[in-house]
Amino acid sequence: MILAPIPEYDSQRLKALRKLLILDTPSEERFDRITQFAMREFDMPMALVSLVDRDRQWFKSNFGIEDRETPRDISFCGHAILERNILVVPDALKDERFHDNPLVVNKPWIRFYAGAVLRMPYGVALGTLCVMDTRPRQMDPVDQSILGSLRDLVVEEMLRQEAAPCQP
């Protein structure tokens, strides 16, 4: 397993993530609707809005995975935030980064992963909208485009969060 790398700009990225005041908040319908739609659209058993924190990935929205967070160093999303495009892993057992990952060889038995980076307009990647399956599969360019459009909706919601006045 190759541990999720830390980007050079991680302190700036973490500062932007903290500014949103979104970590460790309850689930919200506005994010859950998008995640559930992604699950149905791609016929996947798991979908997340995952935010990559300092030592963990925390799930603002999670379906098909019981945990609300997992360690960052074993996260697929920790790899995905370094990508410009959608990270697609057709079969995690055949990918040297993930073949012995605890999320692959144990529950939830991830085989397929596709993660679209939640990149803010000022350039920092905060996490992903991702879909996962327990069996290998492919994602064609049309499906990647749809996942990218859904990701854009998540980013729009995050920007609303950022612009909202703080509640007393």
Order of alpha helices (4+ residues) and beta strands (2+ residues): alpha-alpha-beta-beta-beta-alpha-beta-alpha-beta-beta-alpha
